[in-house]
Amino acid sequence: AEHTINAQLSFYIATQMMQKSVELDLQYFEDPTFYDSLQNARRQAEFRAMALVTGVFAIVQQTVTLSSFLVLVIRFQPWIALVLFGATIPAFIAQGRYSRLFFRLLTRRAPEFRQLRYLEELVTSDKTIKEVRLFGLGKSIIDRYTTTFMQYFHEDVAIARRQSLLGTVWGLISTASFYVSYGWIVWIALSGNLTLGGLTFYTAILRQSQTTFQGLFNSVNWLFENGLFMTQLLDFMALQPIMPQTKNPIAMPNPLVEGITFHDVSFKYPGRDEWTLRHIDLHIKAGETLALVGLNGAGKTTLVKLITRLYDPTEGKITIDGIDLRDFDQDELHKRIGVIFQDFVRYQMTLKDNIGFGNVERMDDIERITHAAEDGGAAEIAAQLANGYDTTLGRQFMDGRELSGGQWQKIALSRAFMRDGGILILDEPTAALDAQHEHEIFQHFRELTQDRTAILISHRFSTVRMADRIAVLSDGAIVELGSHAQLLANKQRYAELFEMQASGYR
């Protein structure tokens, strides 16, 4: 029964934490302190929850048992009950103090625990082991792991020694209280006021009473310690999304008529002083393809985060057909946008899942998945796999098939094409593709983006020149805007970057 309850508790806590994580804003996941909170919340959460349940039952049982013993001891000699009870109180207080200390230490060490897990993953993951082996990083990483571990291990040893010493002292006092009480009972028996049977009976009662006293206080302390750890889970579950959600959402326009407009938008990430974007005024016409160009850190991906409302602008607003993004239902907005990020996810699941995740409501629609695969270039991958779309991808699970970077990108591109929405956002969509497949994508690019408003981010000028217009970003501001031909004719930043890249092919 206990195993079943523990399994149910574990399932409930895990699903609740997963649901809470899904509800939170992106800014939580870009803040290291959030991961400390997550580390503390899930550390032994299932074990502590079960311990709370069993602890309550233990306290009830021990209280009932102790009550019956106390009635007999008090009727015999009240001061003996006070001696036995009082002797266990110092140990109870000391144990409570160390429970709080242990809790504070583990809470404070959340960053170190996360670092240890990260170092362990570096030498146990297929994503990192190649560099670890080739660069000979194994010993260095293990040494860092050992150094980090030993920093708090020595502290734990010192605390454990003090706790053991103090426990020994209070244990001796508790033992002495028993023998004092026992000596008093023997003296009464020798005085002829207690029979030999009474001596044996009350001696057993005293021993059982003291043992139950100690067990009850230990259970209370254990309950207290488990409660401390469970408060971290409750604190995590109390986190709320920061971005406001409208209570009366406006329906998304379908199709777009006017397009997407940035109205004097400025943005800086929470907790930072520097501006990532500054005074962006930009109109993307409905059905237009706009490319974003600029050096790393210019603010291109941040613009995408704002359009998808993963963040809200710090200043200004963004509208779709004249309606503020904040007036739409966020889930509905996301459903209308097909997106592939540069750091797209490689789901260790079937090819069908990898593509179907682009539109979970149509995951069982194999015809839709096949069509998206053809658009994104993943259909030829399915044809090469033994089980087609039912083939598990990646190496983490049995019979998984690992793919090349370019193949994974085609799958991510196909996932973006699963969406029926009128907005398509592609962040470096061809970065991992070879020249032939990049050319094939562009041959029917206009067809793929037909009736869609598309936003491209790329460092490849062979990609961006396909756009209707190109916006050049520098230090968070738009410094040029126009078609490929217009920007070349301007002979400014875009022309300079284009010439630098083109010279590498001459």
HELIX and SHEET records of a PDB file:
HELIX    1   1 GLU A    2  GLU A   23  1                                  22    
HELIX    2   2 LEU A   26  PHE A   29  1                                   4    
HELIX    3   3 PRO A   32  ARG A   42  1                                  11    
HELIX    4   4 ALA A   45  PHE A   76  1                                  32    
HELIX    5   5 PRO A   78  ARG A  108  1                                  31    
HELIX    6   6 ALA A  110  LEU A  122  1                                  13    
HELIX    7   7 ILE A  129  LEU A  134  1                                   6    
HELIX    8   8 GLY A  138  LEU A  190  1                                  53    
HELIX    9   9 LEU A  196  MET A  237  1                                  42    
HELIX   10  10 LYS A  300  ILE A  307  1                                   8    
HELIX   11  11 LEU A  325  ASP A  327  5                                   3    
HELIX   12  12 GLN A  330  LYS A  335  1                                   6    
HELIX   13  13 LEU A  351  GLY A  356  1                                   6    
HELIX   14  14 PHE A  357  ARG A  362  5                                   6    
HELIX   15  15 ILE A  366  GLY A  376  1                                  11    
HELIX   16  16 ALA A  379  GLN A  384  1                                   6    
HELIX   17  17 GLY A  388  ASP A  390  5                                   3    
HELIX   18  18 GLY A  405  ALA A  416  1                                  12    
HELIX   19  19 ALA A  435  GLN A  443  1                                   9    
HELIX   20  20 PHE A  445  LEU A  448  1                                   4    
HELIX   21  21 PHE A  461  VAL A  464  1                                   4    
HELIX   22  22 HIS A  484  ASN A  490  1                                   7    
HELIX   23  23 ARG A  493  SER A  503  1                                  11    
SHEET    1   A 4 LEU A 277  LYS A 285  0                                        
SHEET    2   A 4 GLY A 259  PHE A 267 -1                                        
SHEET    3   A 4 GLU A 315  ILE A 320 -1                                        
SHEET    4   A 4 ILE A 323  ASP A 324 -1                                        
SHEET    1   B 6 ILE A 337  ILE A 340  0                                        
SHEET    2   B 6 ILE A 423  ASP A 427  1                                        
SHEET    3   B 6 THR A 453  ILE A 457  1                                        
SHEET    4   B 6 THR A 289  VAL A 293  1                                        
SHEET    5   B 6 ARG A 469  SER A 474  1                                        
SHEET    6   B 6 ALA A 477  GLY A 482 -1                                        
END                                                                             
